[in-house]
Amino acid sequence: MSRLGSLGGRLYRGEISYDFVGRKRRWYMISGAILLISVLAVFIRGLDFSVDFKGGAVFQFSAPSASQTLVTDTVSGAGVDGAVVQQLTGKLGNKSWEVQTPTLTSQETNTVENALLSKLGAKNMSTTFVGASWGSQITTKAIQALITFLIVIVLYLSIAFEWKMAVAAFVALIHDLVIATGVYALTGFQVSPATVIGLLTILGYSLYDTVVVFDKVRENTAGLLGGARTTYSEAANLALNQTLVRSINTSLIALLPVAAILFVGGGLLGAGELKDLALVLFVGMLSGTYSSIFIATPVLADLKEREPQYQALAKRVSVRASGGRTAKRTAAKAGSRATAAAAQAPLPEDEADDAEVDTDYTDDAAPPASALTTTASRVPAARGTPGTARPGPRQQPRRSGGSARHRPAGKKKRR
């Protein structure tokens, strides 16, 4: 946990950063593939609507010794095809079942009830009928609720932020909606009123993550046009990194109880409204977290970078960055040239006299070591490059002149 906390702090301060916005093409390709699979699943496999939407009859009863295959065969033997059998509870010795059938006549209903009672020993049987008109009304109300939700969200974001943020959030919501629908088509789960409730819930949850990121983006981009240091995409990417750990932590905490309901509760209690709700919540929270990070903010950056003022800002930032690199290269070249010129320049007269060594010695007399050794302190540094030592001068005989020659003590010049 401490490592995760330190990671969040480093992301917030910009010490480390992952370029989500710069890799937007990769995320678009991944999302496009998932959306294509979801759409194909809906058109090919279709959705399995419950009787609340399409109308029909629902038989609920308890049969401790029955199995799903036996219940299905019993209903089919009664002359009813297309029945959906679900186990409601899984407690030992108290199995309850729900059988959904298309719309039946009174005679067909009695036939099914008698078959269940005689072959399975069904107890506590209850039969519910849902008309086709009622199912169509439920479908219409669900669609109206979904459209109203999306319109209200777009209006709110347009007023609270700006319309381009509203468009980006709307794209992310449609992304989550299509993925959740595709998962229901692939898994074969029934679409019930609980599914619609869960769908509206996860859309709101996805929107919550997106609004948190957009609020930080608005804070980071305030006054951005007045300078030339950061583009809109870079500021948006920084906001995304600053809220990344918060989004992940929030999603994990929310997914834990939903996963417990879906996998543990579904295994113990069997299929039912609770499992339908848990599935759409689980899928929607995952896709909502993904879309708020990888879809909403990159789409927003794409829309904003098309504006003339942010295009001009991007050009200023690019020029400033290229100018800085050019200045560094020019300074490095100038330093190299100065070093080479200083190494080749002649020494001043006084320094040359100090560095000269008299080689007019007799054959049996060797020059002292001090006369042949040039220490670092006696070699002046190259001009223009502090701290850089210049090689010592070549040894050469002293020119004859007015100054006396220096000879070792006690030696005379041999004639």
Phi, psi and omega in degrees: 000322179295323178295320178295322177295318178293326177296318177298320178295320179291323176295320182293322181279353179082013179292323173231152184203144174248133186277082177291314184291322181293336179258029186297328180298324178295316180292323178297322180292318179296313180295322178298320178295317179295318180295322179297316178298319181295316180295317178297322179296321179294318182284328183272308183272327181078175180253143179262097181278144177284174181294341178295336180259322185255354180080158180149198181240146180235122177251124176239133183200168176247135179213094186300325185265004184273160174236166182297321179294320180294320179294318180297317179294325180294315179294319179295323178294338178277003176091020181242120179255156177078022179283146177250119183252130179226140175270123185275320179229155182239016179291139184297127177084001182216054180282130176246146186230153174229127180241120178253128181234162172297178181298129183241154172279173179297320180293317179295325178295316179296322179298316180295317181297317180295323179294319179293322181290319185281320186270331184250348185066040183297143178231158178052048182279138174224140182238131181236139180245134177238121181284159180295326179294320177297317179297320178293325177295319178297317179298316180296317180296322180294317179294319178298319179296320180293315180295318179298318179300312182295320180295315180297320180295315180297318179295317181297313181293326178295324180280314183287324182242262176201166187291334179288326172293323177296320178295316179297318178294322179296319177299318179295321179294316177298321176303312180293322181296315181293320180295315179298319178295319179296323178296321178295323178291321181288320183276341180080012178292148179285144175266111184241174175303328177296327178296318179297318178298314179296325180295315177297325180294314183288331175296320176294323179293316177300319179295326179299312178299319181295319180295322178299315180293317181295326178296321177289325177297316178299322179293319182287333184263004178291125181073017183292327184289345181281352181234195180214038183258325188221139174277171179295320180296321179292320178293320178294322178294322176298317178298322179294318178292325180292331180257006186295309183296323178297316180296317181294315179298315180298319181292317180297317180296323180285328183284333183300307179294326179294319177295324177296319178293319185289312187268312182283307181295321178295324178289327181274321186261347181080188182289153180169186182298324182294319180290322176299318180293319182293323182295312182292327177293317182296311180295317182294322179293320177296310181292328178293319176295318178297313184292325180293333181267312191260348184243305189299308183292316174300322177296318177299316179298322177299316181292319182288325181292347177280345180288142183301320183293327179279335171293318176295321177298317179298322177294319179296319179296319179295318179295317180297318179292318179292325176296321177295320178293321178296319179298321179294317179295319180296318179296321180294318178295318179298320178297321179294317179295320179296321179295317179294319180294321180293326180291330182267350183287143178289154179283155172296163185299316183291324179289325179294321179298322180291330185271348182288150181233131181281124180254009181274073180246159176287164183294327182269001180246126179265143177295147180295154181297328180294334181281336181261352184254125177252112182279163181297332183287337181271350180263116182289152178287155180293138180293137177088349179228085182301143176082359181257118182280140179259140181301148181293159181287159176292147177284133181213153181292146180291138176290144178286137181195201182287334183284146181286148176284149179260121179237156176298146183295143176085002180249142176243152180283129182280132181259000000 
